[in-house]
Amino acid sequence: MITVDYEKCDECGTCIAVCKSNAIVLLERLEVLADMCTKCGVCVKICPVAALTE
């Protein structure tokens, strides 16, 4: 499961753009949809503020 550190996340959308399974959405805050996430880790690697972890 990918988790979001909301204190670090600035909602830039970089992770949304690279998610091939469309598992990351911005609702009231950034959410990773666990049932759609393939845990590929691309979002974790690309996040400019290191707000995502596996």
Secondary structure as the mmCIF struct_conf table of DSSP 4:
data_model
#
loop_
_struct_conf.conf_type_id
_struct_conf.id
_struct_conf.beg_label_comp_id
_struct_conf.beg_label_asym_id
_struct_conf.beg_label_seq_id
_struct_conf.end_label_comp_id
_struct_conf.end_label_asym_id
_struct_conf.end_label_seq_id
STRN STRN1 THR A 3 VAL A 4
TURN_TY1_P TURN_TY1_P1 TYR A 6 LYS A 8
HELX_RH_AL_P HELX_RH_AL_P1 THR A 14 VAL A 18
TURN_TY1_P TURN_TY1_P2 LYS A 20 SER A 21
STRN STRN2 ILE A 24 LEU A 26
BEND BEND1 LEU A 27 ARG A 29
STRN STRN3 LEU A 30 VAL A 32
TURN_TY1_P TURN_TY1_P3 ALA A 34 MET A 36
HELX_RH_AL_P HELX_RH_AL_P2 VAL A 42 ILE A 46
TURN_TY1_P TURN_TY1_P4 PRO A 48 VAL A 49
STRN STRN4 LEU A 52 THR A 53
#
